[in-house]
Amino acid sequence: MGLQLGFAALLLLVIALAGSTFRILREYERGVVFQLGRFWQVKGPGLILLIPVVQQMVRVDLRTVVLDVPPQDVITRDNVSVKVNAVLYFRVLDPQKAIIQVEDFLMATSQLAQTTLRAVLGKHELDELLAERERLNTDIQQVLDAQTDAWGIKVANVEIKHVDLNESMVRAIARQAEAERERRAKVIHAEGELQASEKLMQAAEMLGRQPGAMQLRYMQTLSSIAGDKTSTIVFPLPIELLKGMADLSSKE
């Protein structure tokens, strides 16, 4: 009985040693191996052999990580308070740095993304924040990529998801947009009046140079008025005709 128990204990020990000796890493995983507490090398993928007790391994995932940056209170350069959240895409390029240079690279990258988001967006006005997201995304990505390079991390992309404004600011923006539309309408109307006046001036100059053209235009106007039966037309008589009639009456 004692022999069986000893054999079972030995078997369990062998299984435990085998489990700590053989490790299998997937294609997207790497193992940072430490030997007696000191960095030894990066291994993987495939079957990895470790010396029990002497060597320890930390798994690192090399796939792209999608990190949701929680909403941040941002005060823009023109003193407008907004809430902005974003999504961050990054991956580990150097597993050794990611494990040795920072305690928790996921947490560190998340915290750095939050502070960088507030710092970069705070340098811009609200109009830029709403209209130039692509440029702001690039600015944030470049800052994060430079700061995480020491951790062996590559920030591939940053996308601003939402910019939330309070109701009073939304109403103010709506009034501003309406005022801008009215301004453009007035400018277009004024430009049309200017162009029309220039054309009328040109037409008046042409008619003034040709007296017969003025009479022709006069007749055309009378013809167009005569088409309306509800109108009363008063024909002005030339002064020369009136003088002739007065002379005739005096002779009689």
FIDRENBA-512542 format. One record per residue: residue in one letter; x negated, y negated, z of N, C-alpha, C in turn. Coordinates in steps of 0.02 Angstrom, whole numbers, padded with zeros to 5 digits, always signed. Example, Ala and Ser with C-alpha at 12.3 -4.5 7.8 and 13.67 -1.06 7.14 Angstrom:
// residues 2
A-00660+00284+00390-00615+00225+00390-00660+00165+00390;S-00642+00112+00354-00684+00053+00357-00645-00002+00394;
END
This chain:
// residues 252
M-00041+00060+00000+00000+00000+00000-00043-00063+00000;G-00094-00062+00042-00139-00119+00045-00177-00128-00020;L-00193-00071-00053-00228-00075-00116-00184-00106-00170;Q-00120-00089-00169-00074-00118-00218-00067-00194-00207;L-00063-00215-00144-00057-00286-00131-00119-00323-00153;G-00177-00293-00143-00240-00324-00164-00244-00330-00239;F-00221-00277-00271-00222-00278-00345-00174-00332-00371;A-00115-00338-00341-00067-00388-00362-00095-00459-00351;A-00129-00468-00294-00158-00534-00280-00213-00550-00330;L-00253-00499-00347-00307-00509-00396-00278-00526-00464;L-00223-00492-00482-00191-00505-00546-00163-00576-00549;L-00133-00598-00495-00108-00667-00493-00164-00717-00499;L-00221-00702-00467-00278-00746-00471-00305-00751-00541;V-00307-00693-00575-00331-00692-00644-00285-00733-00689;I-00219-00725-00679-00171-00762-00720-00178-00838-00708;A-00187-00856-00644-00195-00926-00628-00258-00955-00659;L-00313-00916-00656-00375-00939-00687-00368-00945-00763;A-00333-00896-00792-00324-00898-00865-00282-00959-00885;G-00231-00973-00843-00189-01031-00858-00227-01096-00854;S-00275-01101-00808-00315-01162-00802-00374-01163-00849;T-00388-01107-00880-00445-01103-00927-00425-01117-00998;F-00368-01091-01018-00346-01098-01088-00291-01151-01092;R-00301-01198-01136-00251-01250-01149-00241-01254-01224;I-00179-01268-01244-00162-01276-01315-00137-01347-01326;L-00171-01381-01372-00152-01450-01388-00122-01452-01458;R-00066-01488-01464-00033-01495-01528-00074-01542-01574;E-00052-01545-01637-00089-01585-01686-00093-01658-01667;Y-00042-01684-01634-00041-01755-01616-00068-01767-01545;E-00097-01717-01514-00123-01724-01446-00199-01718-01444;R-00229-01752-01396-00300-01746-01382-00309-01737-01307;G-00363-01703-01289-00377-01692-01218-00441-01727-01198;V-00436-01771-01149-00495-01805-01121-00520-01761-01064;V-00579-01731-01073-00605-01681-01026-00656-01714-00980;F-00647-01702-00915-00694-01725-00864-00728-01665-00832;Q-00793-01671-00823-00832-01617-00792-00863-01643-00727;L-00839-01613-00673-00859-01635-00606-00848-01710-00597;G-00791-01733-00624-00771-01803-00615-00799-01851-00667;R-00847-01829-00706-00876-01873-00757-00849-01855-00825;F-00841-01907-00867-00815-01895-00935-00864-01850-00973;W-00835-01800-01006-00876-01753-01044-00865-01763-01118;Q-00804-01750-01144-00789-01761-01214-00714-01757-01226;V-00695-01778-01287-00625-01774-01309-00617-01712-01352;K-00567-01671-01336-00557-01609-01373-00486-01607-01402;G-00479-01562-01451-00414-01549-01481-00413-01572-01554;P-00360-01550-01589-00306-01506-01566-00326-01432-01569;G-00280-01387-01547-00293-01316-01548-00304-01288-01479;L-00339-01231-01476-00353-01196-01413-00414-01227-01379;I-00406-01245-01316-00459-01277-01278-00478-01231-01219;L-00543-01220-01209-00568-01180-01154-00598-01226-01102;L-00576-01219-01040-00601-01259-00985-00630-01214-00931;I-00680-01239-00898-00709-01203-00841-00667-01220-00780;P-00635-01171-00750-00592-01186-00692-00631-01222-00636;V-00599-01268-00604-00624-01307-00548-00676-01358-00571;V-00719-01339-00618-00773-01383-00640-00746-01436-00689;Q-00701-01416-00733-00677-01461-00785-00601-01473-00776;Q-00581-01536-00789-00510-01554-00790-00496-01592-00854;M-00433-01588-00878-00414-01618-00941-00352-01661-00932;V-00352-01718-00967-00294-01763-00969-00269-01766-01040;R-00205-01751-01050-00175-01753-01117-00160-01824-01137;V-00171-01839-01201-00155-01904-01229-00117-01893-01294;D-00059-01927-01300-00017-01923-01360-00039-01978-01409;L-00054-01958-01471-00078-02005-01521-00022-02032-01566;R+00040-02012-01555+00095-02036-01596+00112-02109-01580;T+00145-02141-01628+00165-02210-01617+00218-02214-01562;V+00207-02259-01516+00253-02268-01460+00297-02329-01475;V+00362-02320-01466+00410-02376-01475+00428-02400-01405;L+00406-02461-01389+00414-02489-01322+00463-02548-01325;D+00516-02543-01287+00566-02595-01284+00546-02646-01231;V+00533-02707-01252+00514-02760-01205+00578-02790-01177;P+00589-02788-01111+00651-02814-01082+00659-02888-01093;P+00721-02915-01088+00733-02987-01100+00690-03030-01054;Q+00660-03081-01084+00617-03127-01048+00646-03198-01051;D+00643-03233-00995+00663-03303-00993+00607-03346-01021;V+00622-03379-01076+00572-03420-01111+00597-03492-01114;I+00553-03539-01098+00568-03610-01106+00527-03635-01166;T+00562-03655-01218+00529-03676-01279+00495-03744-01269;R+00458-03764-01320+00421-03827-01316+00467-03887-01310;D+00529-03882-01337+00577-03937-01330+00624-03927-01271;N+00600-03888-01221+00634-03880-01156+00703-03848-01161;V+00709-03797-01203+00771-03759-01208+00758-03690-01177;S+00803-03669-01132+00795-03604-01099+00832-03551-01138;V+00797-03498-01157+00827-03443-01195+00803-03376-01166;K+00840-03324-01182+00820-03256-01164+00801-03219-01228;V+00741-03191-01229+00715-03158-01289+00691-03088-01271;N+00711-03039-01310+00683-02972-01302+00656-02949-01369;A+00612-02900-01366+00577-02878-01426+00563-02803-01421;V+00539-02775-01476+00518-02705-01478+00447-02703-01504;L+00406-02660-01473+00334-02656-01487+00316-02587-01512;Y+00277-02584-01566+00254-02520-01595+00178-02517-01588;F+00153-02465-01552+00081-02458-01544+00063-02384-01538;R-00002-02370-01546-00026-02302-01539-00097-02303-01512;V-00116-02247-01484-00183-02239-01455-00231-02218-01510;L-00284-02257-01519-00337-02240-01567-00397-02207-01533;D-00411-02227-01472-00469-02201-01435-00445-02173-01369;P-00433-02107-01365-00408-02077-01303-00454-02089-01243;Q-00520-02090-01254-00566-02101-01199-00554-02168-01166;K-00550-02221-01205-00537-02288-01176-00468-02292-01144;A-00418-02261-01175-00351-02265-01149-00345-02234-01080;I-00386-02184-01065-00383-02152-00999-00431-02183-00950;I-00490-02203-00973-00542-02227-00927-00536-02301-00913;Q-00521-02342-00965-00523-02414-00957-00463-02444-00922;V-00407-02409-00919-00347-02435-00888-00311-02378-00851;E-00280-02396-00795-00249-02343-00754-00190-02310-00790;D-00144-02351-00816-00085-02326-00851-00075-02370-00912;F-00097-02345-00970-00097-02388-01029-00026-02405-01052;L+00024-02362-01039+00093-02378-01057+00119-02437-01016;M+00109-02433-00950+00132-02487-00907+00093-02551-00921;A+00028-02545-00932-00013-02604-00944+00008-02638-01009;T+00021-02600-01061+00042-02629-01125+00110-02662-01119;S+00156-02632-01081+00222-02661-01071+00217-02728-01035;Q+00178-02731-00981+00171-02793-00944+00137-02847-00986;L+00087-02828-01023+00052-02876-01066+00098-02902-01120;A+00141-02859-01147+00188-02881-01199+00237-02933-01172;Q+00259-02924-01110+00307-02971-01080+00275-03040-01071;T+00215-03041-01042+00182-03106-01031+00162-03139-01097;T+00141-03101-01146+00122-03129-01211+00183-03157-01247;L+00239-03123-01240+00301-03147-01272+00320-03215-01245;R+00316-03224-01179+00333-03289-01149+00283-03342-01169;A+00219-03324-01169+00166-03373-01182+00169-03398-01255;V+00177-03352-01302+00176-03371-01373+00239-03410-01392;L+00297-03386-01372+00359-03419-01391+00367-03486-01356;G+00337-03494-01297+00342-03557-01262+00305-03614-01297;K+00263-03599-01345+00227-03650-01382+00266-03675-01443;H+00325-03647-01456+00363-03666-01515+00430-03695-01495;E+00459-03734-01541+00525-03763-01530+00580-03712-01548;L+00641-03728-01526+00696-03681-01536+00709-03668-01610;D+00706-03720-01652+00718-03711-01724+00668-03662-01754;E+00605-03665-01733+00556-03618-01758+00571-03547-01733;L+00594-03542-01671+00609-03477-01643+00666-03443-01680;L+00713-03482-01705+00771-03454-01740+00757-03442-01814;A+00715-03484-01844+00707-03482-01917+00642-03448-01940;E+00592-03443-01897+00527-03417-01919+00506-03356-01877;R+00550-03307-01874+00535-03249-01832+00477-03207-01860;E+00472-03203-01925+00418-03162-01954+00350-03190-01934;R+00342-03255-01937+00278-03285-01918+00265-03276-01843;L+00316-03283-01802+00308-03273-01730+00292-03200-01714;N+00324-03154-01750+00308-03083-01741+00234-03069-01754;T+00209-03099-01807+00139-03090-01824+00093-03119-01771;D+00110-03179-01746+00069-03211-01695+00066-03167-01631;I+00123-03141-01610+00125-03099-01549+00085-03035-01561;Q+00093-03005-01620+00058-02943-01635-00018-02953-01634;Q-00041-03007-01662-00114-03020-01663-00142-03030-01593;V-00105-03067-01551-00129-03078-01483-00131-03013-01444;L-00079-02973-01449-00077-02909-01413-00131-02861-01438;D-00140-02859-01503-00189-02813-01532-00259-02830-01509;A-00274-02895-01504-00341-02915-01482-00352-02897-01408;Q-00300-02904-01367-00309-02892-01295-00308-02817-01278;T-00273-02777-01317-00270-02705-01303-00325-02666-01338;D-00366-02699-01377-00420-02664-01411-00468-02631-01362;A-00480-02663-01305-00525-02635-01254-00496-02571-01223;W-00431-02560-01230-00400-02500-01203-00394-02445-01255;G-00421-02456-01315-00416-02406-01368-00347-02402-01398;I-00309-02457-01397-00240-02457-01421-00234-02504-01480;K-00196-02483-01530-00183-02523-01590-00110-02542-01591;V-00096-02608-01587-00028-02633-01592-00012-02644-01665;A+00033-02603-01692+00047-02605-01763+00098-02659-01782;N+00148-02669-01739+00201-02716-01758+00239-02739-01696;V+00265-02799-01700+00308-02827-01648+00368-02858-01683;E+00429-02843-01658+00489-02870-01687+00532-02902-01633;I+00547-02967-01641+00594-03000-01596+00664-02977-01612;K+00699-02950-01563+00765-02921-01575+00821-02972-01567;H+00824-03004-01509+00879-03050-01495+00853-03114-01463;V+00885-03169-01480+00873-03234-01448+00941-03257-01422;D+00950-03253-01356+01015-03269-01326+01013-03341-01299;L+01064-03380-01318+01073-03448-01295+01136-03454-01252;N+01137-03501-01206+01197-03512-01167+01250-03547-01211;E+01312-03547-01187+01368-03572-01228+01360-03646-01244;S+01336-03686-01197+01329-03757-01211+01278-03769-01267;M+01224-03731-01268+01175-03739-01321+01203-03716-01388;V+01243-03663-01387+01274-03640-01450+01320-03693-01478;R+01359-03726-01435+01403-03780-01458+01363-03839-01485;A+01308-03855-01451+01266-03910-01474+01237-03895-01543;I+01215-03834-01553+01187-03815-01619+01241-03818-01672;A+01303-03797-01654+01358-03800-01702+01373-03873-01721;R+01372-03918-01671+01384-03989-01687+01328-04017-01730;Q+01268-03996-01716+01211-04020-01756+01217-03996-01828;A+01237-03933-01838+01245-03906-01905+01301-03942-01942;E+01357-03958-01906+01412-03994-01938+01390-04065-01958;A+01353-04098-01914+01328-04165-01931+01281-04163-01991;E+01241-04111-01995+01195-04105-02052+01233-04094-02117;R+01287-04054-02114+01328-04043-02174+01362-04108-02196;E+01387-04147-02147+01418-04210-02164+01367-04259-02195;R+01307-04259-02167+01255-04303-02194+01239-04285-02266;R+01233-04220-02280+01218-04199-02348+01275-04217-02395;A+01338-04210-02372+01395-04227-02414+01396-04301-02431;K+01380-04343-02382+01378-04415-02394+01322-04434-02442;V+01265-04401-02434+01209-04415-02479+01226-04395-02551;I+01258-04337-02559+01277-04314-02626+01328-04362-02656;H+01377-04384-02615+01428-04431-02639+01396-04497-02660;A+01349-04523-02619+01316-04586-02635+01275-04579-02699;E+01241-04522-02707+01202-04512-02769+01248-04510-02829;G+01308-04480-02822+01356-04478-02877+01381-04548-02894;E+01395-04589-02843+01417-04658-02856+01363-04698-02891;L+01301-04688-02870+01246-04723-02902+01239-04705-02976;Q+01242-04640-02990+01236-04618-03060+01295-04644-03101;A+01357-04644-03071+01415-04669-03108+01408-04744-03122;S+01385-04782-03073+01377-04854-03084+01325-04868-03138;E+01271-04829-03139+01221-04839-03191+01250-04825-03260;K+01291-04773-03266+01321-04758-03331+01371-04812-03351;L+01411-04838-03302+01458-04891-03318+01422-04954-03340;M+01366-04969-03309+01327-05028-03328+01301-05020-03399;Q+01278-04961-03416+01254-04949-03484+01311-04956-03535;A+01370-04929-03516+01427-04935-03562+01448-05007-03571;A+01448-05047-03516+01466-05118-03522+01418-05156-03567;E+01355-05141-03561+01305-05174-03603+01316-05157-03676;M+01331-05095-03691+01343-05075-03760+01406-05108-03788;L+01460-05111-03748+01521-05143-03772+01512-05218-03780;G+01470-05249-03737+01458-05320-03743+01421-05339-03806;R+01379-05294-03829+01341-05308-03890+01384-05301-03953;Q+01441-05265-03949+01484-05253-04007+01555-05276-03990;P+01576-05337-04010+01644-05361-03993+01698-05315-04020;G+01689-05289-04079+01740-05244-04105+01748-05182-04063;A+01695-05159-04032+01700-05100-03989+01743-05114-03928;M+01740-05176-03903+01782-05195-03845+01855-05192-03864;Q+01873-05218-03924+01943-05216-03946+01966-05144-03956;L+01922-05101-03982+01940-05031-03991+01952-04997-03924;R+01911-05014-03876+01921-04984-03810+01986-05010-03778;Y+02002-05072-03792+02064-05102-03766+02124-05065-03794;M+02122-05050-03858+02178-05015-03890+02184-04943-03865;Q+02128-04912-03854+02130-04844-03826+02161-04842-03757;T+02145-04893-03717+02174-04897-03650+02249-04907-03654;L+02273-04951-03698+02345-04961-03706+02380-04897-03728;S+02347-04859-03772+02377-04797-03797+02384-04745-03741;S+02334-04742-03698+02338-04694-03643+02390-04715-03592;I+02399-04781-03580+02450-04805-03533+02520-04793-03561;A+02528-04801-03627+02594-04793-03657+02621-04722-03650;G+02579-04674-03639+02602-04605-03631+02641-04593-03568;D+02636-04638-03519+02671-04632-03456+02735-04674-03460;K+02795-04642-03463+02858-04677-03473+02879-04718-03412;T+02850-04703-03353+02869-04739-03293+02830-04804-03285;S+02784-04817-03330+02743-04878-03324+02773-04935-03364;T+02765-04995-03336+02786-05056-03372+02723-05090-03399;I+02722-05100-03464+02662-05127-03496+02673-05200-03512;V+02627-05240-03491+02629-05312-03507+02571-05325-03555;F+02587-05348-03616+02536-05361-03666+02512-05432-03660;P+02450-05442-03645+02424-05511-03643+02416-05538-03713;L+02434-05601-03722+02426-05632-03787+02361-05672-03790;P+02327-05670-03845+02266-05710-03851+02281-05784-03846;I+02235-05821-03820+02243-05893-03812+02253-05928-03878;E+02219-05905-03931+02225-05936-03997+02297-05933-04022;L+02331-05876-04008+02400-05869-04030+02446-05917-03994;L+02434-05926-03929+02475-05972-03890+02466-06044-03915;K+02405-06063-03930+02392-06130-03957+02429-06142-04022;G+02430-06092-04065+02464-06099-04129+02539-06110-04121;M+02569-06073-04073+02641-06081-04060+02656-06151-04031;A+02610-06176-03989+02621-06243-03961+02618-06297-04015;D+02572-06292-04061+02566-06340-04115+02629-06340-04159;L+02655-06279-04171+02714-06273-04212+02774-06307-04179;S+02781-06300-04116+02838-06331-04080+02832-06407-04080;S+02773-06435-04075+02763-06507-04074+02781-06538-04142;K+02770-06504-04196+02785-06529-04263+02860-06534-04273;E+02893-06485-04244+02966-06486-04253+02998-06544-04215;
END
